[in-house]
Amino acid sequence: MTEKPVIEFKQVSKKYPNGTVGLKNINLKIPQGEFLVIVGLSGAGKSTLMRTINRMHDISSGDILIDGESIVNLKGKGLRQLRRKIGMIFQNFNLVNRSSVQRNVLSGRVGYYSTWRSMLGLFSKADKQKAVEALQRVGLGEKLYTRADQLSGGQQQRVAIARAFMQDPKIVLADEPIASLDPLTTDSVMNDLKRLNEEFHITVIVNLHSVPLARKYADRIIGLRGGELIYDEPIEKVTEADLDAIYEPAVETKTVKSAEGTPSEVIS
Ligand SMILES: Nc1ncnc2c1ncn2[C@@H]1O[C@H](COP(=O)(O)OP(=O)(O)OP(=O)(O)O)[C@@H](O)[C@H]1O
């Protein structure tokens, strides 16, 4: 990789307070503008890995660099600035149901306002216009004044994408963004994410259970198992057999391609 990574994991491990291993010695470099899909069985550590990037989870050892700077000890203003440049999309959308679509989308902007201004909803004219454009970008321009809970699941997720876009993020993390959606809606949500990635060079990291979708949208696929990085390949090199191996039940010794392309033994 010649481009400087926007995100770098250096020997990152995470143990939860109850002793469960979330991540084990992860080394990973993600360049700006990549569409990275994380796959793996349930409990493999996909959400944990994603949530260490915006410090929703703290790590136990190692280091995580964003734009070349360690984020693991950030506090206060530094942490707020980090989170401002990282948008997050959740499986269950995380909208304020009783608020309008406009208010939900504008809330993506709160990192740029003082607490009292954002609590009073005192957003600038420019940001209100930006919200309209963000909604138009996801095909929901006419829903500005609709209450969030009057939208379908797919529409709610697209509002969440518009909200993330309002942050002017460098990175968008999408944690199983399509798990609650039907197949048709799934494509529109994935296409919205891909557009953000391609038009604005935003780094997008998505956790997916669907192998066909991972193949369709990813620039690169990484696989986790038991908190370990067991697979890391650009999409051109990904084979069905590789993906099958990642998804085989964790009962026996497997050989899976490693980041360097050399086979490594994985004992589950
Ligand atoms: N807050 C927590 N406390 C203790 N253990 C946790 C916590 N969150 C996750 N774990 C454990 O850490 C491991 C990794 O979980 P994680 O949610 O990252 O997996 P995942 O690959 O995202 O799974 P899924 O696809 O089911 O969402 C699992 O064994 C899980 O039970």
The ligand as an ORCA input file, in Angstrom:
! r2SCAN-3c Opt
* xyz 0 1
  N     -20.073     -5.617     26.248
  C     -19.571     -6.858     26.157
  N     -19.178     -7.523     27.268
  C     -18.638     -8.758     27.190
  N     -18.464     -9.427     26.027
  C     -18.833     -8.814     24.894
  C     -19.416     -7.504     24.892
  N     -19.693     -7.157     23.607
  C     -19.301     -8.191     22.844
  N     -18.799     -9.197     23.620
  C     -18.251    -10.479     23.153
  O     -17.124    -10.203     22.336
  C     -17.099    -11.100     21.227
  C     -17.167    -10.322     19.934
  O     -18.447     -9.688     19.850
  P     -18.889     -8.754     18.645
  O     -20.207     -8.162     18.982
  O     -17.773     -7.833     18.322
  O     -19.033     -9.814     17.462
  P     -19.689     -9.660     16.014
  O     -18.757    -10.341     15.066
  O     -19.992     -8.230     15.746
  O     -21.012    -10.509     16.156
  P     -22.475    -10.301     15.466
  O     -22.262    -10.586     14.012
  O     -23.322    -11.321     16.138
  O     -22.891     -8.897     15.737
  C     -18.272    -12.062     21.415
  O     -17.808    -13.206     22.104
  C     -19.220    -11.258     22.293
  O     -20.021    -12.136     23.069
*
